[in-house]
């Protein structure tokens, strides 16, 4: 088995790697780009995000969502690399947004760092729930244990068939 090797050099600050459709997708916070790279090292700039890209995720239909941290928006990538607002996170917190995970039903869980990074004093953040269609609300004030539980639930839901009962889905998002 060959050893580790670099797929891509020259990144400013790679963040939120996700494997999707045979490529590694990530945010380069420093260049403010979302990039995808294959195992041969062929890369493509998917989108440019002026408000600092952070978390990435893919909806069940394959559409890319990206957290625009400083703009307090969750953006959807459109064909041609344009971005459209999927959810407005302003008003939920006055601090930058960070990473995200999307469950198999299309619910996005977006973490907020809770302080003005990097200069602010550490404080707990929140976890926002963005439902399919873009409705956003504060879901949880988070600590590491709350985040682990939310991510575990999202992972379980991702593996469940989309045809699970409507009551189950509404119970999880209420």
Secondary structure, 3 states (H helix, E strand, C coil): CCCCCCCCCCCCCEEEEEEECCEEEEEECCCCEEEEECCCCCEEEEEECCCCEEEEEECCCCCEEEEECCCCEEEEECHHHCEEEEEECECCECCCEEEEEECCCCCEEEEECCCCCCCCCCCCCEEEEECCCCCEEEEEECCHHHHHHHHHHHHHHHHCCCCCCHHHHHHHHC
